[in-house]
Amino acid sequence: MTGLRALILATTLALAVLAAAFALSASATALCEAEETECTGLNPYIEETTMAASLSGESTATIKTSLGTITCSQSTLAGHTRETEASPLPFDLTGMTLAKCKFGTTECTSSEVINLSYSGSLAWVGSGDGTATIAAGESGKSPGAVLSCKILGFPVTCTATAKEQSWQMNGGSPAHIVAKEASMTITGSGCPTSGTFSAEYAVSEPNPVFVAQKAAHTKLCKEVKVNPCNNAYGALGLIEATASTNPKFELEYNTVKKTVTCTVSTLKAKTNVAEGTPLYGELTDLTFDKCGDGTNNCTVKANNLPYQMAIEASEDFKGTGRVTFRSSGKGHPEIAIVCGAAYTCEFEEEEMRSLRFEGNTGAKLEIWAGMSRTEAADKKCGNLLQWNNLVTTTEYKISNPAAVWPSRG
């Protein structure tokens, strides 16, 4: 193992330990693509996430009554979330079907779900699972279905409704939504007066999906004196910072170690909203100037900007946190180094993290990254690039806003 590779692995492990120290205070329910006690980082499904499900395997949807059981071999669900996280998480059940229904062995002539759309809410219960409550939507009319079947040989039309039903959502790939003997009121001449609805649906969209807790919001505050932060900035259209320590890039070219140092570096960023979990924004500009490897003058360029930015404040409310940069759709964060005619190398990383965001008047952002050679790069370039390290980070001093602290609230 080369010294450079060992350094990257060591600092990556150290960062993982430090990231674990950012214990989060959960306060809301969210849908996540990974099973976590708390939905953190960059993997929550956002508001307006489309949801779709159909009966699991060969299972059926049933309405059991005192006179017999109605069995439907086809049933689907459709809807979307209304928030990224909330307590509980609201969603709209905009579509539901029941088809190929039978009473006993006799096929029903029609089956229609009525009073859509329905209002739903989802609450985390643990282990990636949650409880969904289904109730009337904007119409104010109860969820239900009208079925025309022969009962005891006589054709009848029955309306089954429920003011509210409680279903379970079990996270997974796919997740499953389970209605188990949920009570219903039945009306109609010749119909039973009550029944229970049962079904198990496999969620096709999103997939995978888990129910999780979401940590308290991160905000950027004008000062940190009390908890929670009550003096937060709104969405910041411009955050500016200049490196107060020199960025250093360690790499190999044709097996020869190179260290490219830049004496000037600036960054610009913005936040998209006033608060979030994490607080999302964009790194819009990252520049390096006056760079060289001791022999050659070099240019260093950040490609594929802008990068998605996610800020997470630490739980200790001392005005510290960390920042993560990753692709906003144009490609992974990438550093291109050109040292005259001597060599040109490009490196990328799916995720770049700052070690620390330290709030103050003239707040500090410490950045380092281990990056891998791109597929298209010169194969004489080594496999790895180290942009500073855990001990000697590139430290950026934030000049705009003049004073800023990351905090939870």
Sequence and secondary structure as in RCSB ss.txt:
>XXXX:A:sequence
MTGLRALILATTLALAVLAAAFALSASATALCEAEETECTGLNPYIEETTMAASLSGESTATIKTSLGTITCSQS
TLAGHTRETEASPLPFDLTGMTLAKCKFGTTECTSSEVINLSYSGSLAWVGSGDGTATIAAGESGKSPGAVLSCK
ILGFPVTCTATAKEQSWQMNGGSPAHIVAKEASMTITGSGCPTSGTFSAEYAVSEPNPVFVAQKAAHTKLCKEVK
VNPCNNAYGALGLIEATASTNPKFELEYNTVKKTVTCTVSTLKAKTNVAEGTPLYGELTDLTFDKCGDGTNNCTV
KANNLPYQMAIEASEDFKGTGRVTFRSSGKGHPEIAIVCGAAYTCEFEEEEMRSLRFEGNTGAKLEIWAGMSRTE
AADKKCGNLLQWNNLVTTTEYKISNPAAVWPSRG
>XXXX:A:secstr
  HHHHHHHHHHHHHHHHHHT    EEEEEEESS  SEE TT B  TT EEEEEE TT  EEEEETTEEEEEEEE
EEEEEES SEESSEEEEEEEEEEEEEEETTEE SEEEEES  EEEEEEEEETTEEEEEEE  TT    EEEEEEE
ETTEEEEEEEE SEEEEEEE BTT EEEEEEEEEEEESTT  SEEEEEEEEEEEESSSBEEEEEE  EEEES  S
SSS  SB    S EEEEESS  EEEEEETTEEEEEEEEEEEEEEEESSSEESSEEEEEEEEEEEEEE SSSEEEE
EEES  EEEEEEE TT SSEEEEEEEESSS S EEEEEETTTEEEEEE SEEEEEEEE EET EEEE EEEEE T
TS TTB SEEEES SSS EEEEEEESSEEEEEE 
